[in-house]
């Protein structure tokens, strides 16, 4: 496949109040909650052209290694996109912040050496379509790096997650769903999961419905259909 996906309208996702809240809280989590170190681990070893979906306010940008030649950062929310563009100017690698959604990436097929999904699959409208798009834009053998929160392993905790997802959580937190299973979805989308480890965000303190998380690497198979 060489076609380009249909370009999404720039502001199909708008959560201005949540965006400002998210920018403040995520920055605190990076500096005080150890998330910054996880971002560094997530991106370590990447090289070439990278596409990042749901770039938020650009907190991954300082952690891209020098071997990365370009980052195309997709962010649908206007306020976060503006903050990401400002952060991109300070990054050590070239960063191009563009509007678009994960379900309809405005980039060509097989155009990237790596893809990054960081705390975003919880809030996309269609997880399977978003992962199909990531698979489309990766070259064969390209890596998907992921840091996502999702379904708890215990029955009681998972039931709590499903309860909050059906009531207040998505409304309060910009469409976030805590009970999605990113690891299973990535495998079902045709990626080969290379390595992963489960963790908790934050590592200490009172656990939240969004605390169970997974960090890992998957790969688009080198052969087969796109």
C-alpha positions in Angstrom: 0.0 0.0 0.0 1.3 3.4 -0.9 -1.9 5.6 -0.6 -2.2 8.3 2.0 -5.0 8.1 4.5 -7.8 10.7 4.3 -6.8 13.8 6.2 -8.9 14.5 9.3 -10.3 17.9 10.1 -7.9 19.8 12.4 -10.1 20.1 15.4 -12.3 17.0 15.4 -11.4 16.6 19.1 -11.8 19.6 21.4 -11.5 19.5 25.2 -10.0 23.0 26.1 -10.7 22.8 29.8 -9.4 19.2 30.1 -6.4 20.2 27.9 -5.3 22.8 30.3 -5.8 20.5 33.3 -3.9 17.7 31.5 -1.0 19.9 30.6 -0.6 20.9 34.2 -1.0 17.4 35.7 1.1 15.6 33.2 4.0 18.0 33.7 3.8 17.4 37.4 3.7 13.6 36.8 6.8 13.8 34.7 8.8 15.9 37.2 7.6 14.4 40.5 6.0 11.1 39.6 8.8 9.5 37.6 6.9 9.5 34.3 9.8 11.4 32.6 12.1 8.4 33.2 9.5 6.1 31.7 9.4 8.3 28.6 13.1 8.1 28.3 12.9 4.3 28.5 10.1 4.3 26.0 12.0 6.2 23.3 15.5 4.8 23.9 17.2 3.4 20.8 14.8 4.9 18.3 16.2 6.2 15.0 15.1 7.5 11.6 11.6 9.0 11.0 9.1 8.7 13.9 5.4 9.3 14.0 3.9 10.0 17.4 0.1 9.9 17.9 -1.6 11.9 20.5 1.4 14.0 21.3 -0.4 16.0 24.0 1.7 18.9 25.2 4.9 17.5 23.8 6.4 15.9 26.9 8.1 13.1 24.9 10.0 15.5 22.7 13.0 16.1 25.1 13.6 12.4 25.3 14.0 11.5 21.7 17.6 10.3 21.0 19.8 12.1 18.5 19.6 9.3 16.0 16.0 10.3 15.3 16.0 12.4 12.1 12.4 13.7 12.3 9.3 13.4 14.5 5.9 13.9 13.0 3.7 14.5 16.0 -0.1 14.2 15.6 -2.4 16.0 18.0 -6.1 16.7 17.4 -6.7 19.1 20.3 -6.0 22.7 19.5 -4.8 23.8 23.0 -2.5 20.8 23.4 -1.2 21.2 19.8 -0.2 24.8 20.5 1.7 23.7 23.6 3.3 20.8 21.7 4.5 23.1 19.0 6.1 25.4 21.5 7.8 22.4 23.1 8.9 21.1 19.7 10.9 24.3 19.1 13.1 23.4 22.2 13.6 19.7 21.2 16.9 18.3 20.3 15.5 16.7 17.1 13.3 18.1 14.3 9.7 18.0 15.4 6.7 18.8 13.1 3.4 19.1 15.1 0.4 18.6 12.8 -3.4 18.2 13.3 -5.0 14.9 12.9 -6.5 11.9 14.7 -5.1 8.5 15.4 -7.9 6.9 13.3 -7.0 8.8 10.2 -3.3 9.7 10.2 -2.5 12.4 7.6 0.7 10.7 6.5 1.7 8.2 3.8 1.9 4.5 4.1 5.2 2.7 5.2 6.7 6.2 5.7 8.2 5.7 9.2 10.8 3.7 11.0 9.1 3.9 14.3 5.8 4.9 15.9 5.0 6.0 19.5 1.7 5.7 21.4 2.0 7.2 24.8 -1.0 7.4 27.1 -3.3 7.8 24.1 -5.0 4.5 23.3 -7.2 5.0 26.3 -8.9 8.0 24.7 -9.0 7.3 20.9 -12.5 6.8 19.6 -11.7 3.5 17.8 -8.7 1.6 19.1 -8.6 -1.0 16.3 -8.7 1.6 13.6 -6.0 3.6 15.3 -3.7 0.6 15.5 -4.5 -0.3 11.9 -3.4 3.2 10.9 -0.1 2.8 12.9 0.5 -0.5 11.2 -0.1 1.2 7.8 2.3 4.0 8.3 5.1 1.9 9.7 7.6 0.3 7.3 7.8 -3.5 7.5 9.9 -4.3 10.5 9.3 -0.9 12.0 8.7 -0.6 15.8 5.7 0.6 17.8 6.8 1.9 21.2 3.9 2.0 23.7 3.3 3.3 27.2 -0.3 2.9 28.0 -2.6 2.4 31.0 -5.3 -0.2 30.8 -7.2 -3.1 32.2 -6.3 -4.2 35.7 -5.3 -7.9 36.2 -7.5 -8.4 39.3 -11.3 -9.0 38.9 -12.3 -6.4 41.5 -10.1 -3.7 40.2 -11.2 -4.4 36.6 -14.8 -4.2 37.7 -14.2 -0.8 39.3 -12.6 0.3 36.0 -15.6 -0.8 34.0 -17.9 1.0 36.4 -16.1 4.3 36.2 -15.8 4.0 32.4 -19.6 3.6 32.2 -20.2 6.7 34.3 -18.0 9.7 35.0 -14.4 8.9 34.0 -14.5 9.6 30.2 -16.5 12.8 30.8 -14.0 14.1 33.4 -10.8 13.1 31.6 -11.2 13.9 27.9 -12.6 10.6 26.7 -10.2 8.4 28.7 -11.3 4.7 29.3 -9.4 2.8 32.0 -10.5 -0.7 31.2 -9.1 -1.0 27.7 -6.5 -3.7 27.1 -3.8 -2.2 25.0 -1.5 -5.2 25.0 -4.3 -7.5 23.6 -5.4 -4.9 21.1 -1.8 -4.4 19.8 -1.4 -8.1 19.2 -4.9 -8.4 17.6 -3.9 -5.6 15.2 -1.2 -7.7 13.7 1.9 -6.5 15.6 4.4 -8.8 17.1 4.9 -7.9 20.7 8.6 -8.0 21.3 8.9 -7.1 25.0 6.8 -5.5 27.7 6.6 -4.9 31.4 3.7 -4.0 33.6 3.9 -1.2 36.0 1.8 1.2 38.1 1.3 5.0 37.6 2.1 6.5 40.0 4.4 3.9 41.5 3.5 5.0 45.1 0.4 6.4 46.8 -3.2 5.6 46.4 -3.9 3.5 43.3 -6.3 5.0 40.7 -8.5 3.2 38.1 -5.9 4.5 35.6 -2.9 3.2 37.6 -2.3 -0.2 35.9 0.0 0.3 32.9 2.2 -1.4 30.4 5.4 -0.3 28.6 6.8 -2.2 25.7 7.9 -2.6 22.1 6.0 -4.2 19.2 7.0 -4.7 15.6 5.2 -4.6 12.3 6.0 -8.0 10.7 8.6 -7.8 7.9 6.5 -9.8 5.5 2.8 -10.1 4.9 0.0 -7.8 3.9 -0.2 -4.2 5.0 
